[in-house]
């Protein structure tokens, strides 16, 4: 995962760098460094992707209909 994808996922989650830092138990400086081209370990990428997978998805009208 590269810095642009890392930042894009954070933004899709609607999180600030500070909020993501809290969620991942790292410093905001660490998040900033990752987004600016710093090292993103496999574990860091997986943690971010797990947050994205766990976020609530909005229910579409078509999915809310009863058959």
Protein Blocks (a to p, Z undefined) as FASTA:
>chain_A
ZZklmmmmmmmnopafklmmmmnopafklmmmmmnopacdfklmmmmmmmmmmpccdddf
klmpcZZ
